[in-house]
Amino acid sequence: MAAFVPADITSATTEGALLQIAQKLQEEEQNYTPAEGVARQNRVNVAINTDTGLATISATLPVTTVLGAGGAMTVTAVEYAVDA
């Protein structure tokens, strides 16, 4: 996928930024051309209901977890739209 550029997010609110990021991820998935034999990913979905004025965001992302010395768990998303 393309590199994330914070300047691409123009919303002044956290909610707006979340929607923009989800839409950007969905667009990147749609534009990504996997290598032959590699399945296209469809992990992020954004549905806009114009009747109610609501957006629904669904994301299933691979993550890694690391347990720190103090017992705190760190969860990090893993890039998934790569040809492995």
All heavy atoms as a GROMACS GRO file, in nm:
protein
  601
    1MET      N    1   0.084  -0.119   0.000
    1MET     CA    2   0.000   0.000   0.000
    1MET      C    3   0.088   0.124   0.000
    1MET      O    4   0.205   0.118   0.037
    1MET     CB    5  -0.088   0.001   0.125
    1MET     CG    6  -0.206  -0.088   0.119
    1MET     SD    7  -0.320  -0.039   0.249
    1MET     CE    8  -0.422  -0.181   0.254
    2ALA      N    9   0.028   0.234  -0.034
    2ALA     CA   10   0.100   0.360  -0.034
    2ALA      C   11   0.131   0.402   0.109
    2ALA      O   12   0.062   0.363   0.203
    2ALA     CB   13   0.017   0.468  -0.103
    3ALA      N   14   0.235   0.480   0.125
    3ALA     CA   15   0.272   0.529   0.257
    3ALA      C   16   0.164   0.622   0.311
    3ALA      O   17   0.098   0.694   0.235
    3ALA     CB   18   0.405   0.602   0.249
    4PHE      N   19   0.145   0.618   0.440
    4PHE     CA   20   0.048   0.707   0.505
    4PHE      C   21   0.108   0.847   0.513
    4PHE      O   22   0.221   0.865   0.558
    4PHE     CB   23   0.016   0.656   0.646
    4PHE     CG   24  -0.074   0.748   0.723
    4PHE    CD1   25  -0.208   0.761   0.690
    4PHE    CD2   26  -0.024   0.823   0.828
    4PHE    CE1   27  -0.290   0.846   0.761
    4PHE    CE2   28  -0.106   0.908   0.899
    4PHE     CZ   29  -0.239   0.920   0.865
    5VAL      N   30   0.031   0.945   0.468
    5VAL     CA   31   0.076   1.084   0.472
    5VAL      C   32  -0.023   1.160   0.560
    5VAL      O   33  -0.138   1.180   0.522
    5VAL     CB   34   0.079   1.146   0.331
    5VAL    CG1   35   0.124   1.291   0.335
    5VAL    CG2   36   0.168   1.063   0.239
    6PRO      N   37   0.021   1.200   0.681
    6PRO     CA   38  -0.071   1.270   0.772
    6PRO      C   39  -0.140   1.391   0.709
    6PRO      O   40  -0.253   1.422   0.743
    6PRO     CB   41   0.019   1.310   0.888
    6PRO     CG   42   0.128   1.207   0.888
    6PRO     CD   43   0.151   1.177   0.741
    7ALA      N   44  -0.075   1.457   0.614
    7ALA     CA   45  -0.136   1.574   0.550
    7ALA      C   46  -0.260   1.538   0.470
    7ALA      O   47  -0.341   1.624   0.438
    7ALA     CB   48  -0.034   1.644   0.462
    8ASP      N   49  -0.276   1.408   0.437
    8ASP     CA   50  -0.395   1.363   0.364
    8ASP      C   51  -0.520   1.372   0.450
    8ASP      O   52  -0.631   1.372   0.399
    8ASP     CB   53  -0.379   1.219   0.316
    8ASP     CG   54  -0.277   1.205   0.204
    8ASP    OD1   55  -0.240   1.308   0.142
    8ASP    OD2   56  -0.234   1.091   0.177
    9ILE      N   57  -0.502   1.375   0.581
    9ILE     CA   58  -0.615   1.381   0.674
    9ILE      C   59  -0.639   1.527   0.707
    9ILE      O   60  -0.561   1.592   0.774
    9ILE     CB   61  -0.586   1.299   0.803
    9ILE    CG1   62  -0.543   1.156   0.767
    9ILE    CG2   63  -0.705   1.300   0.896
    9ILE    CD1   64  -0.642   1.082   0.678
   10THR      N   65  -0.751   1.578   0.656
   10THR     CA   66  -0.779   1.721   0.668
   10THR      C   67  -0.886   1.754   0.771
   10THR      O   68  -0.912   1.870   0.797
   10THR     CB   69  -0.823   1.776   0.531
   10THR    OG1   70  -0.939   1.703   0.487
   10THR    CG2   71  -0.711   1.762   0.428
   11SER      N   72  -0.949   1.652   0.828
   11SER     CA   73  -1.058   1.676   0.922
   11SER      C   74  -1.006   1.743   1.050
   11SER      O   75  -0.897   1.714   1.097
   11SER     CB   76  -1.127   1.546   0.959
   11SER     OG   77  -1.228   1.570   1.055
   12ALA      N   78  -1.089   1.828   1.106
   12ALA     CA   79  -1.054   1.896   1.231
   12ALA      C   80  -1.100   1.818   1.353
   12ALA      O   81  -1.070   1.856   1.465
   12ALA     CB   82  -1.115   2.036   1.233
   13THR      N   83  -1.173   1.707   1.331
   13THR     CA   84  -1.222   1.628   1.444
   13THR      C   85  -1.166   1.487   1.439
   13THR      O   86  -1.130   1.436   1.332
   13THR     CB   87  -1.377   1.618   1.443
   13THR    OG1   88  -1.417   1.541   1.328
   13THR    CG2   89  -1.442   1.756   1.439
   14THR      N   90  -1.160   1.422   1.555
   14THR     CA   91  -1.113   1.284   1.563
   14THR      C   92  -1.204   1.192   1.484
   14THR      O   93  -1.158   1.102   1.412
   14THR     CB   94  -1.106   1.238   1.710
   14THR    OG1   95  -1.022   1.330   1.781
   14THR    CG2   96  -1.050   1.099   1.723
   15GLU      N   97  -1.335   1.214   1.496
   15GLU     CA   98  -1.432   1.131   1.424
   15GLU      C   99  -1.413   1.143   1.273
   15GLU      O  100  -1.417   1.043   1.200
   15GLU     CB  101  -1.575   1.169   1.462
   15GLU     CG  102  -1.608   1.148   1.608
   15GLU     CD  103  -1.568   1.266   1.698
   15GLU    OE1  104  -1.504   1.361   1.651
   15GLU    OE2  105  -1.602   1.260   1.817
   16GLY      N  106  -1.395   1.266   1.228
   16GLY     CA  107  -1.374   1.289   1.086
   16GLY      C  108  -1.244   1.226   1.037
   16GLY      O  109  -1.239   1.170   0.927
   17ALA      N  110  -1.140   1.234   1.119
   17ALA     CA  111  -1.012   1.174   1.083
   17ALA      C  112  -1.025   1.022   1.073
   17ALA      O  113  -0.970   0.960   0.981
   17ALA     CB  114  -0.905   1.213   1.184
   18LEU      N  115  -1.098   0.961   1.166
   18LEU     CA  116  -1.120   0.817   1.161
   18LEU      C  117  -1.189   0.777   1.031
   18LEU      O  118  -1.148   0.681   0.964
   18LEU     CB  119  -1.203   0.770   1.281
   18LEU     CG  120  -1.246   0.624   1.279
   18LEU    CD1  121  -1.126   0.531   1.280
   18LEU    CD2  122  -1.337   0.596   1.397
   19LEU      N  123  -1.291   0.851   0.993
   19LEU     CA  124  -1.363   0.822   0.870
   19LEU      C  125  -1.271   0.838   0.749
   19LEU      O  126  -1.269   0.753   0.660
   19LEU     CB  127  -1.486   0.912   0.856
   19LEU     CG  128  -1.572   0.890   0.732
   19LEU    CD1  129  -1.623   0.747   0.726
   19LEU    CD2  130  -1.688   0.989   0.732
   20GLN      N  131  -1.192   0.943   0.746
   20GLN     CA  132  -1.100   0.965   0.635
   20GLN      C  133  -0.996   0.853   0.626
   20GLN      O  134  -0.964   0.804   0.517
   20GLN     CB  135  -1.029   1.099   0.649
   20GLN     CG  136  -1.115   1.217   0.610
   20GLN     CD  137  -1.035   1.345   0.613
   20GLN    OE1  138  -0.997   1.392   0.720
   20GLN    NE2  139  -1.008   1.399   0.496
   21ILE      N  140  -0.943   0.810   0.739
   21ILE     CA  141  -0.843   0.703   0.739
   21ILE      C  142  -0.906   0.572   0.690
   21ILE      O  143  -0.847   0.500   0.609
   21ILE     CB  144  -0.780   0.686   0.879
   21ILE    CG1  145  -0.692   0.807   0.909
   21ILE    CG2  146  -0.701   0.556   0.888
   21ILE    CD1  147  -0.645   0.815   1.054
   22ALA      N  148  -1.026   0.541   0.737
   22ALA     CA  149  -1.094   0.419   0.693
   22ALA      C  150  -1.120   0.424   0.543
   22ALA      O  151  -1.101   0.324   0.472
   22ALA     CB  152  -1.224   0.399   0.771
   23GLN      N  153  -1.165   0.538   0.493
   23GLN     CA  154  -1.190   0.551   0.350
   23GLN      C  155  -1.062   0.537   0.270
   23GLN      O  156  -1.059   0.476   0.163
   23GLN     CB  157  -1.258   0.685   0.320
   23GLN     CG  158  -1.402   0.691   0.368
   23GLN     CD  159  -1.463   0.830   0.356
   23GLN    OE1  160  -1.399   0.930   0.385
   23GLN    NE2  161  -1.588   0.834   0.312
   24LYS      N  162  -0.952   0.591   0.323
   24LYS     CA  163  -0.821   0.581   0.256
   24LYS      C  164  -0.776   0.435   0.251
   24LYS      O  165  -0.730   0.387   0.147
   24LYS     CB  166  -0.719   0.667   0.331
   24LYS     CG  167  -0.578   0.658   0.281
   24LYS     CD  168  -0.556   0.741   0.159
   24LYS     CE  169  -0.407   0.746   0.127
   24LYS     NZ  170  -0.383   0.774  -0.011
   25LEU      N  171  -0.791   0.362   0.362
   25LEU     CA  172  -0.755   0.220   0.363
   25LEU      C  173  -0.839   0.140   0.264
   25LEU      O  174  -0.788   0.056   0.190
   25LEU     CB  175  -0.772   0.162   0.503
   25LEU     CG  176  -0.657   0.184   0.600
   25LEU    CD1  177  -0.699   0.147   0.741
   25LEU    CD2  178  -0.537   0.102   0.558
   26GLN      N  179  -0.969   0.168   0.262
   26GLN     CA  180  -1.058   0.098   0.169
   26GLN      C  181  -1.018   0.126   0.024
   26GLN      O  182  -1.012   0.037  -0.059
   26GLN     CB  183  -1.202   0.140   0.194
   26GLN     CG  184  -1.302   0.061   0.112
   26GLN     CD  185  -1.445   0.103   0.142
   26GLN    OE1  186  -1.475   0.221   0.154
   26GLN    NE2  187  -1.533   0.005   0.154
   27GLU      N  188  -0.987   0.251  -0.005
   27GLU     CA  189  -0.944   0.289  -0.140
   27GLU      C  190  -0.813   0.219  -0.178
   27GLU      O  191  -0.798   0.170  -0.289
   27GLU     CB  192  -0.925   0.441  -0.146
   27GLU     CG  193  -0.879   0.493  -0.279
   27GLU     CD  194  -0.856   0.644  -0.276
   27GLU    OE1  195  -0.932   0.715  -0.209
   27GLU    OE2  196  -0.760   0.688  -0.340
   28GLU      N  197  -0.719   0.214  -0.083
   28GLU     CA  198  -0.591   0.147  -0.109
   28GLU      C  199  -0.612  -0.001  -0.138
   28GLU      O  200  -0.547  -0.057  -0.227
   28GLU     CB  201  -0.495   0.165   0.009
   28GLU     CG  202  -0.442   0.306   0.024
   28GLU     CD  203  -0.346   0.346  -0.087
   28GLU    OE1  204  -0.274   0.260  -0.140
   28GLU    OE2  205  -0.345   0.465  -0.122
   29GLU      N  206  -0.701  -0.065  -0.064
   29GLU     CA  207  -0.731  -0.206  -0.089
   29GLU      C  208  -0.786  -0.226  -0.229
   29GLU      O  209  -0.748  -0.320  -0.300
   29GLU     CB  210  -0.834  -0.260   0.012
   29GLU     CG  211  -0.778  -0.287   0.148
   29GLU     CD  212  -0.883  -0.346   0.241
   29GLU    OE1  213  -1.004  -0.334   0.215
   29GLU    OE2  214  -0.842  -0.402   0.342
   30GLN      N  215  -0.875  -0.138  -0.271
   30GLN     CA  216  -0.938  -0.150  -0.402
   30GLN      C  217  -0.839  -0.125  -0.515
   30GLN      O  218  -0.849  -0.185  -0.622
   30GLN     CB  219  -1.056  -0.055  -0.413
   30GLN     CG  220  -1.172  -0.094  -0.324
   30GLN     CD  221  -1.281   0.011  -0.318
   30GLN    OE1  222  -1.265   0.122  -0.368
   30GLN    NE2  223  -1.392  -0.022  -0.254
   31ASN      N  224  -0.742  -0.037  -0.492
   31ASN     CA  225  -0.645  -0.002  -0.595
   31ASN      C  226  -0.524  -0.095  -0.598
   31ASN      O  227  -0.447  -0.093  -0.693
   31ASN     CB  228  -0.596   0.142  -0.576
   31ASN     CG  229  -0.705   0.243  -0.604
   31ASN    OD1  230  -0.798   0.216  -0.678
   31ASN    ND2  231  -0.694   0.360  -0.542
   32TYR      N  232  -0.506  -0.176  -0.495
   32TYR     CA  233  -0.390  -0.264  -0.484
   32TYR      C  234  -0.405  -0.382  -0.580
   32TYR      O  235  -0.509  -0.446  -0.586
   32TYR     CB  236  -0.377  -0.315  -0.340
   32TYR     CG  237  -0.260  -0.407  -0.319
   32TYR    CD1  238  -0.130  -0.358  -0.320
   32TYR    CD2  239  -0.279  -0.543  -0.300
   32TYR    CE1  240  -0.022  -0.442  -0.300
   32TYR    CE2  241  -0.171  -0.628  -0.281
   32TYR     CZ  242  -0.043  -0.576  -0.281
   32TYR     OH  243   0.062  -0.660  -0.262
   33THR      N  244  -0.301  -0.410  -0.656
   33THR     CA  245  -0.301  -0.523  -0.747
   33THR      C  246  -0.205  -0.628  -0.693
   33THR      O  247  -0.083  -0.610  -0.700
   33THR     CB  248  -0.256  -0.480  -0.889
   33THR    OG1  249  -0.342  -0.375  -0.934
   33THR    CG2  250  -0.261  -0.596  -0.985
   34PRO      N  251  -0.260  -0.736  -0.637
   34PRO     CA  252  -0.171  -0.839  -0.581
   34PRO      C  253  -0.104  -0.920  -0.691
   34PRO      O  254  -0.150  -0.922  -0.806
   34PRO     CB  255  -0.267  -0.927  -0.500
   34PRO     CG  256  -0.400  -0.907  -0.564
   34PRO     CD  257  -0.400  -0.768  -0.618
   35ALA      N  258   0.003  -0.987  -0.654
   35ALA     CA  259   0.072  -1.074  -0.747
   35ALA      C  260  -0.020  -1.191  -0.785
   35ALA      O  261  -0.115  -1.222  -0.712
   35ALA     CB  262   0.200  -1.126  -0.684
   36GLU      N  263   0.010  -1.253  -0.896
   36GLU     CA  264  -0.071  -1.367  -0.940
   36GLU      C  265  -0.072  -1.475  -0.832
   36GLU      O  266   0.032  -1.508  -0.773
   36GLU     CB  267  -0.013  -1.423  -1.069
   36GLU     CG  268  -0.098  -1.532  -1.129
   36GLU     CD  269  -0.045  -1.579  -1.263
   36GLU    OE1  270   0.022  -1.502  -1.333
   36GLU    OE2  271  -0.072  -1.695  -1.296
   37GLY      N  272  -0.190  -1.524  -0.801
   37GLY     CA  273  -0.205  -1.628  -0.701
   37GLY      C  274  -0.223  -1.575  -0.559
   37GLY      O  275  -0.246  -1.652  -0.466
   38VAL      N  276  -0.213  -1.444  -0.541
   38VAL     CA  277  -0.232  -1.382  -0.410
   38VAL      C  278  -0.371  -1.320  -0.406
   38VAL      O  279  -0.408  -1.244  -0.496
   38VAL     CB  280  -0.124  -1.274  -0.381
   38VAL    CG1  281  -0.150  -1.205  -0.249
   38VAL    CG2  282   0.015  -1.336  -0.384
   39ALA      N  283  -0.448  -1.356  -0.304
   39ALA     CA  284  -0.586  -1.307  -0.294
   39ALA      C  285  -0.589  -1.158  -0.262
   39ALA      O  286  -0.509  -1.108  -0.183
   39ALA     CB  287  -0.662  -1.385  -0.187
   40ARG      N  288  -0.684  -1.088  -0.325
   40ARG     CA  289  -0.707  -0.947  -0.293
   40ARG      C  290  -0.766  -0.938  -0.153
   40ARG      O  291  -0.852  -1.017  -0.115
   40ARG     CB  292  -0.803  -0.885  -0.394
   40ARG     CG  293  -0.835  -0.739  -0.365
   40ARG     CD  294  -0.927  -0.678  -0.468
   40ARG     NE  295  -0.871  -0.677  -0.601
   40ARG     CZ  296  -0.782  -0.586  -0.644
   40ARG    NH1  297  -0.742  -0.491  -0.563
   40ARG    NH2  298  -0.736  -0.589  -0.766
   41GLN      N  299  -0.719  -0.844  -0.074
   41GLN     CA  300  -0.767  -0.825   0.062
   41GLN      C  301  -0.889  -0.734   0.063
   41GLN      O  302  -0.896  -0.638  -0.013
   41GLN     CB  303  -0.657  -0.764   0.149
   41GLN     CG  304  -0.532  -0.848   0.157
   41GLN     CD  305  -0.554  -0.978   0.232
   41GLN    OE1  306  -0.619  -0.980   0.337
   41GLN    NE2  307  -0.503  -1.086   0.179
   42ASN      N  308  -0.983  -0.763   0.150
   42ASN     CA  309  -1.100  -0.678   0.172
   42ASN      C  310  -1.126  -0.674   0.321
   42ASN      O  311  -1.220  -0.732   0.372
   42ASN     CB  312  -1.222  -0.732   0.096
   42ASN     CG  313  -1.340  -0.638   0.105
   42ASN    OD1  314  -1.324  -0.518   0.125
   42ASN    ND2  315  -1.459  -0.691   0.093
   43ARG      N  316  -1.039  -0.606   0.393
   43ARG     CA  317  -1.043  -0.605   0.538
   43ARG      C  318  -1.107  -0.480   0.598
   43ARG      O  319  -1.140  -0.478   0.714
   43ARG     CB  320  -0.902  -0.621   0.595
   43ARG     CG  321  -0.840  -0.756   0.562
   43ARG     CD  322  -0.698  -0.762   0.614
   43ARG     NE  323  -0.638  -0.890   0.591
   43ARG     CZ  324  -0.626  -0.984   0.684
   43ARG    NH1  325  -0.670  -0.962   0.805
   43ARG    NH2  326  -0.569  -1.098   0.655
   44VAL      N  327  -1.121  -0.376   0.517
   44VAL     CA  328  -1.179  -0.250   0.567
   44VAL      C  329  -1.301  -0.216   0.482
   44VAL      O  330  -1.293  -0.213   0.359
   44VAL     CB  331  -1.077  -0.135   0.561
   44VAL    CG1  332  -1.139  -0.004   0.607
   44VAL    CG2  333  -0.954  -0.169   0.645
   45ASN      N  334  -1.412  -0.192   0.549
   45ASN     CA  335  -1.536  -0.156   0.480
   45ASN      C  336  -1.597  -0.032   0.545
   45ASN      O  337  -1.600  -0.022   0.668
   45ASN     CB  338  -1.635  -0.272   0.485
   45ASN     CG  339  -1.582  -0.392   0.409
   45ASN    OD1  340  -1.577  -0.389   0.288
   45ASN    ND2  341  -1.541  -0.495   0.481
   46VAL      N  342  -1.641   0.058   0.460
   46VAL     CA  343  -1.708   0.180   0.506
   46VAL      C  344  -1.843   0.187   0.436
   46VAL      O  345  -1.850   0.180   0.314
   46VAL     CB  346  -1.626   0.307   0.473
   46VAL    CG1  347  -1.699   0.432   0.520
   46VAL    CG2  348  -1.486   0.298   0.534
   47ALA      N  349  -1.948   0.196   0.515
   47ALA     CA  350  -2.083   0.209   0.460
   47ALA      C  351  -2.143   0.340   0.509
   47ALA      O  352  -2.141   0.368   0.629
   47ALA     CB  353  -2.170   0.091   0.505
   48ILE      N  354  -2.192   0.419   0.418
   48ILE     CA  355  -2.253   0.548   0.451
   48ILE      C  356  -2.404   0.536   0.430
   48ILE      O  357  -2.449   0.499   0.321
   48ILE     CB  358  -2.199   0.661   0.360
   48ILE    CG1  359  -2.046   0.666   0.362
   48ILE    CG2  360  -2.261   0.794   0.400
   48ILE    CD1  361  -1.984   0.703   0.494
   49ASN      N  362  -2.481   0.565   0.533
   49ASN     CA  363  -2.626   0.566   0.523
   49ASN      C  364  -2.669   0.712   0.514
   49ASN      O  365  -2.666   0.786   0.613
   49ASN     CB  366  -2.690   0.499   0.646
   49ASN     CG  367  -2.840   0.489   0.634
   49ASN    OD1  368  -2.906   0.576   0.579
   49ASN    ND2  369  -2.895   0.381   0.688
   50THR      N  370  -2.706   0.754   0.394
   50THR     CA  371  -2.743   0.895   0.374
   50THR      C  372  -2.878   0.929   0.436
   50THR      O  373  -2.906   1.046   0.463
   50THR     CB  374  -2.745   0.930   0.224
   50THR    OG1  375  -2.834   0.841   0.157
   50THR    CG2  376  -2.606   0.918   0.165
   51ASP      N  377  -2.962   0.828   0.460
   51ASP     CA  378  -3.091   0.854   0.524
   51ASP      C  379  -3.074   0.892   0.671
   51ASP      O  380  -3.141   0.981   0.722
   51ASP     CB  381  -3.183   0.732   0.514
   51ASP     CG  382  -3.229   0.705   0.372
   51ASP    OD1  383  -3.234   0.801   0.293
   51ASP    OD2  384  -3.260   0.588   0.341
   52THR      N  385  -2.984   0.822   0.739
   52THR     CA  386  -2.964   0.847   0.883
   52THR      C  387  -2.846   0.939   0.911
   52THR      O  388  -2.829   0.986   1.023
   52THR     CB  389  -2.941   0.715   0.959
   52THR    OG1  390  -2.822   0.652   0.909
   52THR    CG2  391  -3.061   0.623   0.945
   53GLY      N  392  -2.761   0.961   0.810
   53GLY     CA  393  -2.643   1.044   0.831
   53GLY      C  394  -2.537   0.973   0.915
   53GLY      O  395  -2.464   1.038   0.989
   54LEU      N  396  -2.531   0.840   0.904
   54LEU     CA  397  -2.436   0.762   0.983
   54LEU      C  398  -2.340   0.685   0.894
   54LEU      O  399  -2.378   0.637   0.787
   54LEU     CB  400  -2.509   0.663   1.074
   54LEU     CG  401  -2.599   0.725   1.181
   54LEU    CD1  402  -2.677   0.616   1.253
   54LEU    CD2  403  -2.516   0.805   1.280
   55ALA      N  404  -2.216   0.672   0.940
   55ALA     CA  405  -2.116   0.590   0.872
   55ALA      C  406  -2.085   0.470   0.961
   55ALA      O  407  -2.072   0.485   1.083
   55ALA     CB  408  -1.989   0.670   0.848
   56THR      N  409  -2.075   0.353   0.899
   56THR     CA  410  -2.037   0.232   0.970
   56THR      C  411  -1.902   0.187   0.916
   56THR      O  412  -1.886   0.171   0.795
   56THR     CB  413  -2.141   0.120   0.950
   56THR    OG1  414  -2.267   0.167   0.997
   56THR    CG2  415  -2.102  -0.005   1.025
   57ILE      N  416  -1.806   0.168   1.007
   57ILE     CA  417  -1.671   0.126   0.969
   57ILE      C  418  -1.645  -0.011   1.027
   57ILE      O  419  -1.665  -0.033   1.147
   57ILE     CB  420  -1.565   0.225   1.021
   57ILE    CG1  421  -1.590   0.365   0.964
   57ILE    CG2  422  -1.425   0.176   0.988
   57ILE    CD1  423  -1.509   0.474   1.031
   58SER      N  424  -1.601  -0.102   0.942
   58SER     CA  425  -1.566  -0.237   0.985
   58SER      C  426  -1.423  -0.264   0.941
   58SER      O  427  -1.390  -0.244   0.823
   58SER     CB  428  -1.661  -0.340   0.924
   58SER     OG  429  -1.616  -0.470   0.948
   59ALA      N  430  -1.337  -0.308   1.033
   59ALA     CA  431  -1.198  -0.336   0.997
   59ALA      C  432  -1.151  -0.461   1.070
   59ALA      O  433  -1.173  -0.477   1.190
   59ALA     CB  434  -1.109  -0.218   1.034
   60THR      N  435  -1.088  -0.549   0.994
   60THR     CA  436  -1.026  -0.668   1.051
   60THR      C  437  -0.879  -0.664   1.011
   60THR      O  438  -0.844  -0.690   0.896
   60THR     CB  439  -1.092  -0.797   0.995
   60THR    OG1  440  -1.232  -0.790   1.022
   60THR    CG2  441  -1.033  -0.921   1.057
   61LEU      N  442  -0.795  -0.626   1.105
   61LEU     CA  443  -0.654  -0.604   1.076
   61LEU      C  444  -0.566  -0.704   1.152
   61LEU      O  445  -0.592  -0.731   1.269
   61LEU     CB  446  -0.613  -0.462   1.115
   61LEU     CG  447  -0.694  -0.348   1.054
   61LEU    CD1  448  -0.650  -0.215   1.112
   61LEU    CD2  449  -0.680  -0.349   0.903
   62PRO      N  450  -0.461  -0.756   1.088
   62PRO     CA  451  -0.368  -0.841   1.159
   62PRO      C  452  -0.285  -0.757   1.256
   62PRO      O  453  -0.251  -0.642   1.226
   62PRO     CB  454  -0.282  -0.901   1.048
   62PRO     CG  455  -0.290  -0.803   0.936
   62PRO     CD  456  -0.425  -0.739   0.947
   63VAL      N  457  -0.256  -0.814   1.371
   63VAL     CA  458  -0.179  -0.742   1.472
   63VAL      C  459  -0.072  -0.833   1.531
   63VAL      O  460  -0.080  -0.956   1.522
   63VAL     CB  461  -0.268  -0.688   1.587
   63VAL    CG1  462  -0.368  -0.586   1.535
   63VAL    CG2  463  -0.337  -0.801   1.659
   64THR      N  464   0.025  -0.770   1.594
   64THR     CA  465   0.122  -0.842   1.677
   64THR      C  466   0.108  -0.788   1.818
   64THR      O  467   0.068  -0.671   1.837
   64THR     CB  468   0.266  -0.823   1.630
   64THR    OG1  469   0.300  -0.684   1.633
   64THR    CG2  470   0.287  -0.876   1.489
   65THR      N  471   0.137  -0.871   1.914
   65THR     CA  472   0.131  -0.827   2.054
   65THR      C  473   0.265  -0.855   2.121
   65THR      O  474   0.330  -0.956   2.093
   65THR     CB  475   0.019  -0.899   2.131
   65THR    OG1  476   0.040  -1.039   2.123
   65THR    CG2  477  -0.117  -0.866   2.074
   66VAL      N  478   0.303  -0.763   2.208
   66VAL     CA  479   0.426  -0.778   2.286
   66VAL      C  480   0.393  -0.744   2.430
   66VAL      O  481   0.330  -0.641   2.457
   66VAL     CB  482   0.538  -0.684   2.233
   66VAL    CG1  483   0.662  -0.692   2.321
   66VAL    CG2  484   0.571  -0.716   2.089
   67LEU      N  485   0.433  -0.831   2.520
   67LEU     CA  486   0.412  -0.808   2.662
   67LEU      C  487   0.536  -0.742   2.718
   67LEU      O  488   0.647  -0.798   2.712
   67LEU     CB  489   0.383  -0.939   2.735
   67LEU     CG  490   0.336  -0.930   2.878
   67LEU    CD1  491   0.209  -0.845   2.888
   67LEU    CD2  492   0.312  -1.067   2.935
   68GLY      N  493   0.520  -0.620   2.771
   68GLY     CA  494   0.633  -0.545   2.824
   68GLY      C  495   0.675  -0.592   2.961
   68GLY      O  496   0.606  -0.672   3.026
   69ALA      N  497   0.788  -0.542   3.007
   69ALA     CA  498   0.844  -0.582   3.136
   69ALA      C  499   0.749  -0.551   3.251
   69ALA      O  500   0.741  -0.626   3.347
   69ALA     CB  501   0.979  -0.513   3.158
   70GLY      N  502   0.675  -0.442   3.243
   70GLY     CA  503   0.581  -0.404   3.348
   70GLY      C  504   0.446  -0.473   3.336
   70GLY      O  505   0.356  -0.444   3.413
   71GLY      N  506   0.431  -0.560   3.238
   71GLY     CA  507   0.306  -0.632   3.220
   71GLY      C  508   0.210  -0.564   3.123
   71GLY      O  509   0.102  -0.616   3.097
   72ALA      N  510   0.249  -0.449   3.070
   72ALA     CA  511   0.163  -0.380   2.974
   72ALA      C  512   0.178  -0.443   2.836
   72ALA      O  513   0.288  -0.474   2.792
   72ALA     CB  514   0.201  -0.232   2.966
   73MET      N  515   0.064  -0.464   2.770
   73MET     CA  516   0.066  -0.523   2.637
   73MET      C  517   0.064  -0.412   2.532
   73MET      O  518  -0.014  -0.318   2.542
   73MET     CB  519  -0.053  -0.615   2.615
   73MET     CG  520  -0.052  -0.683   2.479
   73MET     SD  521  -0.190  -0.795   2.453
   73MET     CE  522  -0.148  -0.922   2.571
   74THR      N  523   0.151  -0.426   2.433
   74THR     CA  524   0.154  -0.334   2.320
   74THR      C  525   0.100  -0.408   2.198
   74THR      O  526   0.147  -0.517   2.166
   74THR     CB  527   0.297  -0.286   2.293
   74THR    OG1  528   0.349  -0.222   2.410
   74THR    CG2  529   0.301  -0.189   2.176
   75VAL      N  530   0.000  -0.349   2.133
   75VAL     CA  531  -0.061  -0.408   2.014
   75VAL      C  532  -0.027  -0.319   1.896
   75VAL      O  533  -0.048  -0.198   1.900
   75VAL     CB  534  -0.214  -0.420   2.030
   75VAL    CG1  535  -0.276  -0.481   1.905
   75VAL    CG2  536  -0.250  -0.501   2.154
   76THR      N  537   0.026  -0.380   1.790
   76THR     CA  538   0.067  -0.306   1.672
   76THR      C  539   0.005  -0.370   1.548
   76THR      O  540   0.013  -0.492   1.530
   76THR     CB  541   0.221  -0.307   1.658
   76THR    OG1  542   0.278  -0.259   1.778
   76THR    CG2  543   0.267  -0.223   1.541
   77ALA      N  544  -0.056  -0.287   1.463
   77ALA     CA  545  -0.111  -0.338   1.336
   77ALA      C  546   0.003  -0.376   1.244
   77ALA      O  547   0.108  -0.312   1.243
   77ALA     CB  548  -0.200  -0.233   1.272
   78VAL      N  549  -0.020  -0.481   1.164
   78VAL     CA  550   0.079  -0.531   1.071
   78VAL      C  551   0.034  -0.501   0.929
   78VAL      O  552  -0.085  -0.519   0.897
   78VAL     CB  553   0.096  -0.685   1.089
   78VAL    CG1  554   0.193  -0.742   0.988
   78VAL    CG2  555   0.138  -0.717   1.230
   79GLU      N  556   0.125  -0.456   0.845
   79GLU     CA  557   0.090  -0.430   0.705
   79GLU      C  558   0.047  -0.562   0.642
   79GLU      O  559   0.111  -0.664   0.659
   79GLU     CB  560   0.210  -0.372   0.630
   79GLU     CG  561   0.177  -0.332   0.490
   79GLU     CD  562   0.292  -0.264   0.419
   79GLU    OE1  563   0.405  -0.265   0.469
   79GLU    OE2  564   0.267  -0.210   0.310
   80TYR      N  565  -0.064  -0.561   0.572
   80TYR     CA  566  -0.117  -0.685   0.518
   80TYR      C  567  -0.131  -0.687   0.366
   80TYR      O  568  -0.142  -0.792   0.307
   80TYR     CB  569  -0.253  -0.718   0.581
   80TYR     CG  570  -0.361  -0.615   0.553
   80TYR    CD1  571  -0.442  -0.625   0.441
   80TYR    CD2  572  -0.381  -0.509   0.639
   80TYR    CE1  573  -0.541  -0.531   0.417
   80TYR    CE2  574  -0.479  -0.415   0.616
   80TYR     CZ  575  -0.558  -0.426   0.504
   80TYR     OH  576  -0.655  -0.334   0.480
   81ALA      N  577  -0.132  -0.574   0.302
   81ALA     CA  578  -0.150  -0.571   0.157
   81ALA      C  579  -0.014  -0.574   0.090
   81ALA      O  580   0.026  -0.484   0.021
   81ALA     CB  581  -0.229  -0.449   0.115
   82VAL      N  582   0.057  -0.681   0.117
   82VAL     CA  583   0.188  -0.703   0.054
   82VAL      C  584   0.187  -0.844  -0.003
   82VAL      O  585   0.118  -0.932   0.045
   82VAL     CB  586   0.304  -0.686   0.154
   82VAL    CG1  587   0.315  -0.543   0.201
   82VAL    CG2  588   0.290  -0.780   0.271
   83ASP      N  589   0.264  -0.864  -0.106
   83ASP     CA  590   0.273  -0.997  -0.165
   83ASP      C  591   0.376  -1.078  -0.088
   83ASP      O  592   0.494  -1.046  -0.088
   83ASP     CB  593   0.313  -0.987  -0.312
   83ASP     CG  594   0.210  -0.914  -0.393
   83ASP    OD1  595   0.092  -0.918  -0.355
   83ASP    OD2  596   0.246  -0.851  -0.494
   84ALA      N  597   0.327  -1.179  -0.018
   84ALA     CA  598   0.418  -1.260   0.063
   84ALA      C  599   0.443  -1.394  -0.003
   84ALA      O  600   0.369  -1.441  -0.081
   84ALA     CB  601   0.358  -1.280   0.201
   0.00000   0.00000   0.00000
